[in-house]
Amino acid sequence: MAADRYQSFAPVYDLFACEPVYRPGRLAGITGLELRPGQTVVDAGCGTGLNFAHLEAAVGPSGRIVGLDASTAMLGQGRHRIRRNGWTNVHLVHADLTAVGPADLASLVHEAAPDVDAVLATYVLSVARPPAAAWERILALCGPGTRVAVVDMQLPTGTAAALAPLASLVCRLGGSDPSAHPWTLLEHDSPDTHASSLRGGHIQVRTGKPLRTGPLRG
């Protein structure tokens, strides 16, 4: 992922994030993680922190949120959000999910959170080049029992297929590849994957516990 593509766009990113359309996917992914108060969750590709308030509601002040992103500009907006809300349990890590080594990423996260109960990846793997490289880094953060949620986009199907040109434009503006189908990476590594979709199939949600895990826990 190119870390500088958001330098000028970050301050206004939230205004163009189409949250009325895409927030339900975020919420579905977070619900699927079955988070409990006091747990630790990593928000992989956290951007400006659009997930933070929902994650805070799930893990509470005794929990911990670690936000990872490749863009310093987006993390800067995330810091503004953290300060505005007075959150003291949100930690930000500057890391590119396709560049830093899996073990190095695990070490960076370990400094903020020695244990990871869940990992959330919303609308980020379809931006990664290639998605499989980012997925390997996510696995490096997982231990036995870690739940992972992947929320991403494809072109609408069925009766909603008429909206495909608009969805394609949104994906192109955001740098997403709607043909990447990155949720299949979780399906491949998790035998208990739960699948759902929203917005005429445009938003795909998968949650599960990967069998392949990394060095962070244990």
KEVONU-694312 format. One line per 3 residues: number of its first residue (from 1); their letters; for each residue y, x, z of N, C-alpha, C. Coordinates in nm, 4 decimals. Each point is the difference from the previous one (the first is absolute). Layout:
REM residues N
NUM	A	Y X Z Y X Z Y X Z  ...
REM end
This chain:
REM residues 218
1	MAA	-0.1190 0.0843 0.0000 0.1190 -0.0843 0.0000 0.1236 0.0876 0.0000  0.0978 -0.0332 -0.0826 0.1232 0.0773 -0.0046 0.0874 -0.0382 0.1181  0.0309 0.0970 0.0857 0.0708 -0.0296 0.1241 0.1464 -0.0326 -0.0240
4	DRY	0.0569 0.0384 -0.1158 0.1433 -0.0139 -0.0195 0.0377 -0.1222 -0.0825  -0.0965 -0.0788 -0.0409 0.0334 -0.1132 -0.0868 0.0814 -0.1056 0.0724  -0.0042 -0.0004 0.1328 0.0689 -0.1017 0.0779 0.1309 0.0495 0.0608
7	QSF	0.0425 0.1227 -0.0320 0.1165 0.0568 0.0658 0.1228 -0.0906 -0.0111  0.0286 -0.0487 -0.1188 0.1183 -0.0838 -0.0174 -0.0289 -0.1476 0.0232  -0.1272 -0.0376 -0.0068 -0.0395 -0.1402 0.0072 -0.0296 -0.0444 0.1435
10	APV	-0.0329 0.0958 0.0881 -0.0449 -0.0333 0.1352 0.0959 -0.0913 0.0768  0.1337 0.0244 -0.0041 0.0895 -0.0844 0.0800 -0.0019 -0.1473 -0.0392  -0.0376 -0.0317 -0.1232 -0.0010 -0.1394 -0.0437 -0.1415 -0.0487 -0.0296
13	YDL	-0.1000 0.0800 0.0352 -0.1383 -0.0348 -0.0318 -0.0387 -0.1383 0.0522  0.0352 -0.0280 0.1252 -0.0416 -0.1265 0.0601 0.0562 -0.1207 -0.0734  0.1167 0.0164 -0.0637 0.0613 -0.1111 -0.0719 -0.0775 -0.0364 -0.1253
16	FAC	-0.0765 0.0950 -0.0534 -0.0726 -0.0228 -0.1250 -0.1511 0.0008 0.0197  -0.0441 -0.0091 0.1250 -0.1432 0.0094 0.0298 -0.0738 -0.1318 -0.0200  0.0716 -0.1069 -0.0354 -0.0631 -0.1309 -0.0261 -0.0877 -0.0440 0.1174
19	EPV	0.0542 0.0156 0.1207 -0.0787 -0.0310 0.1191 -0.0507 -0.1448 0.0064  0.0749 -0.0991 -0.0488 -0.0586 -0.1348 0.0016 -0.1325 -0.0080 -0.0761  -0.0157 0.0857 -0.1017 -0.1241 0.0024 -0.0770 -0.1048 0.0874 0.0673
22	YRP	0.0410 0.1168 0.0480 -0.0972 0.1006 0.0427 -0.0246 0.0067 0.1507  0.0860 -0.0616 0.0801 -0.0234 0.0013 0.1448 -0.1322 -0.0662 0.0384  -0.0406 -0.1122 -0.0627 -0.1285 -0.0590 0.0380 -0.1176 0.0964 -0.0145
25	GRL	0.0060 0.0904 -0.0976 -0.1055 0.0997 -0.0137 0.0015 0.0967 0.1169  0.1195 0.0429 0.0411 0.0113 0.0884 0.1161 -0.0616 -0.0671 0.1229  0.0375 -0.1253 0.0212 -0.0489 -0.0716 0.1175 -0.1508 -0.0196 -0.0043
28	AGI	-0.0532 -0.0270 -0.1178 -0.1451 -0.0179 -0.0126 -0.0736 0.1298 0.0310  0.0548 0.1122 -0.0483 -0.0624 0.1288 0.0279 0.0014 0.0322 0.1482  0.1136 -0.0248 0.0652 0.0121 0.0269 0.1433 -0.0922 -0.0912 0.0796
31	TGL	-0.0074 -0.1258 -0.0380 -0.0917 -0.0917 0.0679 -0.1440 0.0482 -0.0115  -0.0356 0.0495 -0.1187 -0.1364 0.0471 -0.0217 -0.0358 0.1230 0.0810  0.0994 0.0745 0.0458 -0.0270 0.1177 0.0827 -0.0428 -0.0375 0.1426
34	ELR	0.0253 -0.1239 0.0381 -0.0403 -0.0493 0.1325 0.0521 0.0912 0.1119  0.1261 0.0369 -0.0114 0.0612 0.0893 0.0974 0.0143 -0.0682 0.1354  -0.0100 0.0813 0.1045 0.0171 -0.0481 0.1367 0.1098 0.0812 0.0686
37	PGQ	0.0636 -0.0571 0.1011 0.1021 0.0746 0.0737 -0.0543 0.1329 0.0517  0.0811 0.1041 -0.0168 -0.0385 0.1316 0.0463 -0.0674 0.0861 -0.1040  -0.0333 -0.0557 -0.1152 -0.0676 0.0783 -0.1024 0.0992 0.0809 -0.0837
40	TVV	-0.0557 0.0931 -0.0788 0.0795 0.0861 -0.0873 -0.0316 -0.0318 -0.1447  0.1045 -0.0176 -0.0801 -0.0171 -0.0297 -0.1418 0.0869 0.0945 -0.0820  -0.0547 0.0497 -0.1088 0.0738 0.0837 -0.0941 0.0420 -0.0864 -0.1186
43	DAG	0.1282 0.0017 -0.0298 0.0546 -0.0702 -0.1168 0.0177 0.1037 -0.1104  -0.0984 0.0089 -0.0885 -0.0029 0.1018 -0.1047 0.0884 -0.0437 -0.1163  0.1040 0.0799 -0.0295 0.0974 -0.0394 -0.1001 0.0923 -0.1061 0.0566
46	CGT	0.0557 0.0282 0.1179 0.0748 -0.1018 0.0747 0.1340 -0.0347 -0.0625  0.0538 0.0882 -0.0853 0.1285 -0.0279 -0.0618 0.1104 -0.0168 0.1030  0.0758 -0.1086 -0.0116 0.1113 -0.0263 0.0913 -0.0440 -0.0677 0.1286
49	GLN	-0.1282 -0.0251 0.0137 -0.0511 -0.0612 0.1226 -0.0085 -0.1504 -0.0027  -0.0216 -0.0583 -0.1163 -0.0085 -0.1457 -0.0093 -0.1172 -0.0570 0.0802  -0.1004 0.0827 0.0276 -0.1134 -0.0476 0.0801 0.0214 0.0147 0.1496
52	FAH	0.0994 0.0769 0.0405 0.0084 0.0409 0.1401 0.0098 -0.1176 0.0965  0.0851 -0.0968 -0.0289 0.0180 -0.1123 0.0926 -0.1302 -0.0771 0.0178  -0.0737 -0.0180 -0.1083 -0.1269 -0.0734 0.0073 -0.1043 0.0808 0.0771
55	LEA	0.0000 0.1311 -0.0204 -0.0930 0.0855 0.0739 0.0374 0.0044 0.1477  0.1303 0.0041 0.0294 0.0449 -0.0034 0.1389 -0.0488 -0.1265 0.0698  0.0087 -0.1121 -0.0694 -0.0448 -0.1260 0.0588 -0.1497 0.0034 0.0300
58	AVG	-0.0742 0.0785 -0.0770 -0.1456 0.0050 0.0172 -0.0427 0.0964 0.1099  0.0609 0.1200 0.0041 -0.0459 0.1017 0.0963 0.0825 0.0014 0.1273  0.1178 -0.0604 -0.0027 0.0829 -0.0076 0.1185 0.0620 0.1339 0.0380
61	PSG	0.0834 0.0004 0.1038 0.0678 0.1232 0.0406 -0.0946 0.1059 0.0538  -0.1206 -0.0390 0.0400 -0.0969 0.0985 0.0486 -0.0800 0.0628 -0.1133  0.0144 -0.0541 -0.1207 -0.0685 0.0545 -0.1161 0.0826 0.1071 -0.0672
64	RIV	-0.0510 0.0488 -0.1124 0.0677 0.1091 -0.0702 -0.0105 -0.0230 -0.1499  0.1106 0.0240 -0.0689 0.0057 -0.0116 -0.1454 0.0414 0.1350 -0.0558  -0.0757 0.0497 -0.0964 0.0333 0.1248 -0.0681 0.0275 -0.0339 -0.1466
67	GLD	0.1208 0.0233 -0.0451 0.0364 -0.0268 -0.1386 0.0000 0.1273 -0.0821  -0.0756 -0.0003 -0.1089 -0.0059 0.1146 -0.0912 0.0706 -0.0338 -0.1293  0.0772 0.0935 -0.0528 0.0576 -0.0204 -0.1321 0.0394 0.1343 -0.0606
70	AST	-0.0010 0.0053 -0.1337 0.0351 0.1218 -0.0713 0.1495 0.0142 -0.0213  0.0743 -0.1094 0.0148 0.1433 0.0002 -0.0292 0.0827 0.0148 0.1278  0.0779 0.1053 0.0083 0.0872 0.0172 0.1155 0.1083 -0.1078 0.0038
73	AML	0.0423 -0.0469 -0.1160 0.1012 -0.1043 -0.0050 -0.0533 -0.1319 0.0550  -0.1221 -0.0336 -0.0362 -0.0598 -0.1229 0.0512 -0.0245 0.0112 0.1500  -0.0461 0.1163 0.0456 -0.0192 0.0194 0.1438 0.1328 -0.0090 0.0750
76	GQG	0.1080 0.0452 -0.0646 0.1314 -0.0128 0.0620 0.0365 -0.1451 0.0254  -0.0313 -0.0861 -0.0969 0.0242 -0.1431 0.0192 -0.0910 -0.0549 0.1092  -0.1223 0.0529 0.0060 -0.0908 -0.0411 0.1061 0.0538 0.0362 0.1371
79	RHR	0.0624 0.1168 0.0114 0.0581 0.0416 0.1289 0.1140 -0.0931 0.0407  0.0804 -0.0414 -0.0979 0.1062 -0.0960 0.0300 -0.0601 -0.1296 0.0552  -0.1091 -0.0458 -0.0594 -0.0650 -0.1234 0.0444 -0.0524 0.0162 0.1439
82	IRR	-0.0602 0.1152 0.0266 -0.0536 0.0270 0.1336 0.1118 -0.0018 0.1038  0.1122 0.0654 -0.0310 0.1122 0.0043 0.0945 0.0596 -0.1384 0.0224  0.0153 -0.0770 -0.1082 0.0579 -0.1338 0.0132 -0.0826 -0.0880 0.0933
85	NGW	-0.1311 0.0170 -0.0056 -0.0885 -0.0853 0.0783 -0.0364 0.0594 0.1357  0.0399 0.1240 0.0232 -0.0270 0.0611 0.1289 -0.1467 0.0308 0.0240  -0.0757 0.0202 -0.1068 -0.1421 0.0311 0.0161 -0.0155 0.1461 0.0435
88	TNV	-0.0815 0.0218 0.0987 -0.0258 0.1364 0.0478 -0.1417 0.0454 -0.0310  -0.0788 -0.0849 -0.0602 -0.1411 0.0322 -0.0254 -0.0317 0.0125 -0.1488  0.1032 0.0194 -0.0819 -0.0201 0.0202 -0.1438 0.0325 0.1456 -0.0326
91	HLV	-0.0955 0.0705 -0.0571 0.0153 0.1416 -0.0332 -0.0108 0.0168 -0.1515  0.0900 0.0753 -0.0587 0.0030 0.0201 -0.1443 -0.0481 0.1398 -0.0361  -0.0795 0.0067 -0.1058 -0.0550 0.1265 -0.0476 0.0304 0.0120 -0.1488
94	HAD	0.0638 0.1102 -0.0386 0.0283 0.0257 -0.1412 -0.1212 0.0666 -0.0636  -0.0697 -0.0719 -0.0862 -0.1206 0.0534 -0.0621 -0.0289 -0.0746 -0.1291  -0.0397 0.0739 -0.1015 -0.0370 -0.0555 -0.1292 -0.1511 -0.0204 -0.0026
97	LTA	-0.0423 -0.1228 -0.0161 -0.1426 -0.0323 0.0058 -0.0809 0.0581 -0.1150  0.0660 0.0540 -0.0988 -0.0758 0.0609 -0.1101 0.0168 0.1513 -0.0041  0.0793 0.0563 0.0906 0.0276 0.1439 -0.0054 -0.0521 0.0756 0.1212
100	VGP	0.0270 -0.0503 0.1190 -0.0450 0.0700 0.1207 -0.1519 -0.0106 0.0104  -0.0644 0.1060 0.0482 -0.1442 -0.0011 0.0149 -0.0437 -0.1021 0.1033  -0.1187 -0.0590 -0.0168 -0.0473 -0.1008 0.0968 -0.0007 0.0497 0.1438
103	ADL	-0.0508 0.1221 0.0228 -0.0040 0.0530 0.1359 0.1411 0.0253 0.0534  0.0902 0.0459 -0.0874 0.1383 0.0241 0.0418 0.0686 -0.1313 0.0373  -0.0270 -0.1047 -0.0786 0.0580 -0.1308 0.0312 -0.0517 -0.0501 0.1344
106	ASL	-0.1299 0.0164 0.0212 -0.0577 -0.0427 0.1276 0.0658 0.0734 0.1159  0.0295 0.1277 -0.0188 0.0658 0.0779 0.1053 0.1412 -0.0513 0.0263  0.0729 -0.0333 -0.1076 0.1351 -0.0523 0.0166 -0.0004 -0.1306 0.0783
109	VHE	-0.0932 -0.0874 -0.0341 -0.0083 -0.1290 0.0690 -0.0478 0.0199 0.1429  -0.0902 0.0956 0.0188 -0.0539 0.0258 0.1326 0.1107 0.0355 0.0987  0.1052 0.0640 -0.0465 0.1113 0.0356 0.0877 0.0688 -0.1240 0.0556
112	AAP	0.0001 -0.1076 -0.0784 0.0637 -0.1244 0.0438 -0.0996 -0.0972 0.0621  -0.1265 0.0090 -0.0422 -0.0997 -0.0961 0.0472 -0.1386 0.0627 -0.0082  -0.0579 0.0383 0.1135 -0.1317 0.0631 -0.0028 -0.1113 -0.0939 -0.0443
115	DVD	0.0191 -0.1289 0.0194 -0.0993 -0.0989 -0.0421 0.0650 -0.1003 -0.0945  -0.0725 -0.0394 -0.1016 0.0491 -0.0985 -0.0957 -0.0987 -0.1159 -0.0051  0.0481 -0.1180 0.0350 -0.0862 -0.1184 -0.0014 0.0004 -0.0696 -0.1347
118	AVL	0.1095 0.0148 -0.0760 0.0109 -0.0720 -0.1269 0.0974 0.0716 -0.0921  -0.0207 -0.0182 -0.1303 0.0897 0.0542 -0.1025 0.0370 -0.1135 -0.0946  0.1273 -0.0122 -0.0285 0.0519 -0.1023 -0.0897 0.0622 0.0665 -0.1216
121	ATY	-0.0357 -0.0468 -0.1188 0.0582 0.0519 -0.1244 0.0437 -0.1191 -0.0842  0.1297 -0.0311 0.0034 0.0507 -0.1149 -0.0738 0.0803 0.0452 -0.1213  -0.0466 -0.0380 -0.1177 0.0706 0.0250 -0.1252 0.0314 0.1478 -0.0209
124	VLS	-0.0871 0.0876 0.0462 0.0256 0.1432 -0.0133 -0.1027 0.0704 -0.0876  -0.1265 -0.0404 0.0065 -0.1019 0.0727 -0.0749 0.0166 -0.0165 -0.1510  0.0565 -0.1107 -0.0442 0.0220 -0.0182 -0.1440 0.1172 0.0835 -0.0494
127	VAR	0.0794 0.0545 0.0934 0.1099 0.0894 -0.0363 -0.0485 0.1449 -0.0026  -0.1044 0.0300 0.0766 -0.0519 0.1367 0.0110 -0.0641 0.0441 -0.1306  0.0129 0.1271 -0.0295 -0.0603 0.0580 -0.1202 -0.0790 0.1257 0.0387
130	PPA	-0.1339 -0.0099 0.0045 -0.0802 -0.1204 -0.0207 -0.0253 -0.0719 0.1323  -0.0330 -0.1298 -0.0045 -0.0281 -0.0732 0.1243 -0.1143 0.0600 0.0803  -0.1005 0.0552 -0.0685 -0.1158 0.0552 0.0711 0.0396 0.1161 0.0907
133	AAW	0.1002 0.0781 -0.0407 0.0454 0.1115 0.0830 0.0636 -0.0519 0.1282  0.0826 -0.1027 -0.0108 0.0612 -0.0594 0.1184 -0.1062 -0.0629 0.0892  -0.1004 -0.0591 -0.0610 -0.1074 -0.0620 0.0772 -0.0749 0.1037 0.0841
136	ERI	-0.0228 0.1171 -0.0546 -0.0682 0.1047 0.0764 0.0807 0.0389 0.1229  0.1316 -0.0006 -0.0115 0.0845 0.0318 0.1155 -0.0068 -0.1111 0.1042  -0.0082 -0.1235 -0.0459 -0.0142 -0.1107 0.0952 -0.1327 0.0118 0.0744
139	LAL	-0.1054 0.0333 -0.0709 -0.1298 0.0166 0.0661 0.0045 0.1113 0.1038  0.0814 0.1022 -0.0246 0.0107 0.1112 0.0944 0.0579 -0.0449 0.1335  0.0681 -0.1137 0.0017 0.0586 -0.0512 0.1230 -0.0946 -0.0906 0.0760
142	CGP	-0.1131 -0.0328 -0.0606 -0.0906 -0.0988 0.0567 -0.1110 0.0637 0.0823  -0.0403 -0.0700 0.1024 -0.1191 0.0350 0.0759 -0.0950 -0.1176 -0.0026  -0.1139 0.0117 0.0630 -0.0941 -0.1127 0.0063 0.0670 -0.1240 0.0597
145	GTR	-0.0038 -0.1078 -0.0729 0.0590 -0.1245 0.0486 0.1437 -0.0228 -0.0401  0.0659 0.0987 -0.0611 0.1380 -0.0202 -0.0446 0.0039 -0.1059 -0.1091  0.0856 -0.0977 0.0167 0.0160 -0.1034 -0.1018 0.1109 0.0403 -0.0963
148	VAV	-0.0200 -0.0330 -0.1266 0.0976 0.0331 -0.1046 0.0322 -0.1269 -0.0777  0.1274 -0.0196 -0.0292 0.0431 -0.1101 -0.0856 0.0724 0.0568 -0.1209  -0.0415 -0.0411 -0.1172 0.0650 0.0363 -0.1252 0.0564 -0.1275 -0.0618
151	VDM	0.1297 -0.0011 -0.0205 0.0679 -0.1128 -0.0634 0.0701 0.0536 -0.1236  -0.0311 -0.0585 -0.1151 0.0620 0.0518 -0.1228 0.0035 -0.1070 -0.1071  0.0397 0.0413 -0.1206 0.0320 -0.0972 -0.1044 -0.0818 0.0202 -0.1261
154	QLP	-0.0251 -0.1114 -0.0656 -0.0479 -0.0011 -0.1369 0.0774 -0.1108 -0.0724  -0.0216 -0.0159 -0.1282 0.0661 -0.1091 -0.0710 -0.0625 -0.1322 0.0395  0.0791 -0.1067 0.0111 -0.0543 -0.1305 0.0372 -0.1070 -0.0467 -0.0982
157	TGT	-0.0896 -0.0821 0.0500 -0.1103 -0.0493 -0.0809 -0.0043 -0.1527 0.0032  -0.0884 -0.0574 -0.0795 -0.0195 -0.1441 -0.0006 0.1255 -0.0744 -0.0398  0.0298 -0.1072 0.0730 0.1174 -0.0814 -0.0323 0.1308 0.0748 0.0224
160	AAA	-0.0041 0.1068 0.0779 0.1209 0.0786 0.0261 0.0216 0.1100 -0.1035  -0.0879 0.0100 -0.0993 0.0100 0.1078 -0.0983 0.1314 -0.0046 -0.0783  0.0636 -0.1160 -0.0059 0.1274 -0.0108 -0.0703 0.1083 0.0859 0.0650
163	LAP	-0.0204 0.0336 0.1267 0.0972 0.0827 0.0711 -0.0282 0.1489 -0.0146  -0.1024 0.0345 -0.0785 -0.0378 0.1410 -0.0152 0.1141 0.0874 -0.0530  0.0788 -0.0443 -0.0971 0.1100 0.0870 -0.0468 0.1008 0.0318 0.1112
166	LAS	0.0319 -0.0983 0.0834 0.0926 0.0244 0.1100 -0.0617 0.0955 0.1018  -0.1276 -0.0215 0.0315 -0.0682 0.0887 0.0939 -0.0079 0.1419 -0.0547  -0.0226 0.0120 -0.1295 -0.0064 0.1314 -0.0627 0.1339 0.0716 0.0098
169	LVC	0.1091 -0.0738 -0.0171 0.1337 0.0584 0.0119 0.0251 0.0492 0.1419  -0.0371 -0.0808 0.0996 0.0190 0.0392 0.1397 -0.0791 0.1274 0.0309  -0.1243 0.0045 -0.0483 -0.0825 0.1186 0.0230 0.0609 0.1231 -0.0662
172	RLG	0.0491 -0.0163 -0.1214 0.0582 0.1129 -0.0724 0.1242 0.0516 0.0705  0.0851 -0.0903 0.0481 0.1207 0.0415 0.0710 -0.0343 0.0735 0.1298  -0.1093 -0.0398 0.0641 -0.0400 0.0637 0.1246 -0.0912 0.1201 -0.0180
175	GSD	-0.0359 0.0311 -0.1244 -0.0869 0.1135 -0.0258 -0.1464 -0.0263 0.0259  -0.0394 -0.1275 0.0120 -0.1389 -0.0346 0.0272 -0.0779 -0.0182 -0.1293  -0.1283 0.0335 0.0059 -0.0905 -0.0213 -0.1125 -0.0870 -0.1214 0.0313
178	PSA	0.0263 -0.1166 -0.0602 -0.0750 -0.1205 0.0339 -0.1454 0.0032 -0.0475  -0.0348 0.1012 -0.0772 -0.1395 0.0125 -0.0449 -0.0798 0.0948 0.0884  0.0622 0.0591 0.1021 -0.0671 0.1004 0.0837 -0.1076 -0.0593 0.0898
181	HPW	0.0226 -0.1220 0.0491 -0.0962 -0.0693 0.0873 -0.0489 0.0912 0.1131  0.0904 0.0563 0.0802 -0.0396 0.0990 0.1004 -0.0831 -0.0563 0.1143  -0.0007 -0.1313 0.0174 -0.0818 -0.0594 0.1054 -0.1495 0.0231 -0.0229
184	TLL	-0.0368 0.0313 -0.1250 -0.1414 0.0287 -0.0258 -0.0453 0.1274 0.0699  0.0948 0.0882 0.0345 -0.0342 0.1205 0.0747 -0.0512 -0.0357 0.1384  0.0651 -0.0957 0.0649 -0.0470 -0.0470 0.1304 -0.1325 -0.0732 -0.0147
187	EHD	-0.0109 -0.0824 -0.1018 -0.1251 -0.0725 -0.0212 -0.1175 0.0955 -0.0164  0.0242 0.1120 -0.0669 -0.1064 0.0979 -0.0234 -0.0444 0.0654 0.1300  0.0940 0.0242 0.0907 -0.0306 0.0747 0.1220 -0.0242 -0.0877 0.1213
190	SPD	0.0153 -0.1298 -0.0134 -0.0180 -0.0898 0.1141 -0.0936 -0.1146 -0.0374  -0.1160 -0.0088 0.0643 -0.0943 -0.1065 -0.0349 0.0418 -0.1367 0.0513  0.0973 -0.0029 0.0931 0.0390 -0.1280 0.0611 0.1371 -0.0458 -0.0458
193	THA	0.0408 0.0413 -0.1191 0.1346 -0.0318 -0.0477 0.0205 -0.1510 -0.0094  0.1131 -0.0441 0.0557 0.0396 -0.1400 -0.0133 0.1081 -0.0086 -0.1072  -0.0163 -0.0921 -0.0944 0.0911 -0.0107 -0.1136 0.0739 -0.1331 0.0004
196	SSL	0.1279 0.0059 -0.0353 0.0788 -0.1208 -0.0211 0.1089 0.0312 -0.1009  0.0631 -0.1034 -0.0512 0.1065 0.0201 -0.0980 0.1070 -0.1055 0.0188  0.1191 0.0316 -0.0505 0.1153 -0.0882 0.0111 0.0767 0.0013 -0.1315
199	RGG	0.0887 -0.0963 -0.0145 0.0909 -0.0052 -0.1158 -0.0761 0.0052 -0.1324  -0.0975 -0.0888 -0.0134 -0.0740 -0.0070 -0.1247 -0.0775 0.1265 -0.0312  -0.0472 0.0671 0.1042 -0.0756 0.1235 -0.0192 0.0854 0.1232 -0.0164
202	HIQ	0.1331 -0.0178 -0.0028 0.0901 0.1151 -0.0168 -0.0115 0.0970 0.1173  -0.0112 -0.0550 0.1201 -0.0131 0.0820 0.1205 -0.1454 -0.0014 0.0457  -0.0574 0.1179 0.0120 -0.1382 0.0148 0.0442 -0.0021 0.0646 0.1381
205	VRT	-0.0807 -0.0559 0.0894 -0.0083 0.0477 0.1384 -0.1454 0.0322 0.0314  -0.0222 0.1217 0.0504 -0.1344 0.0402 0.0420 0.0096 0.0646 0.1375  -0.0928 -0.0340 0.0873 -0.0105 0.0645 0.1298 -0.1453 0.0370 0.0256
208	GKP	-0.0214 0.1121 0.0674 -0.1358 0.0429 0.0296 -0.0001 0.1265 0.0827  -0.1203 0.0481 0.0328 -0.0182 0.1227 0.0772 -0.0735 0.1014 -0.0872  0.0715 0.0997 -0.0526 -0.0654 0.0990 -0.0878 -0.1103 0.0752 0.0735
211	LRT	-0.1085 0.0249 -0.0723 -0.1084 0.0807 0.0562 0.0331 0.1479 -0.0045  0.0760 0.0413 -0.1026 0.0440 0.1399 -0.0067 0.1234 0.0164 0.0865  -0.0024 0.0967 0.0902 0.1125 0.0200 0.0902 0.0392 0.1456 0.0030
214	GPL	0.1156 0.0265 0.0600 0.0540 0.1353 0.0003 -0.0018 0.0646 0.1354  0.0795 0.1058 0.0154 -0.0080 0.0838 0.1202 0.0880 -0.0444 0.1153  0.0790 -0.1098 -0.0186 0.1007 -0.0288 0.1017 -0.0616 -0.0384 0.1326
217	RG	-0.1042 -0.0819 -0.0057 -0.0600 -0.0474 0.1244 -0.1362 0.0636 0.0188  -0.0438 -0.0004 0.1253 -0.1330 0.0516 0.0309 0.0068 0.1433 0.0383
REM end
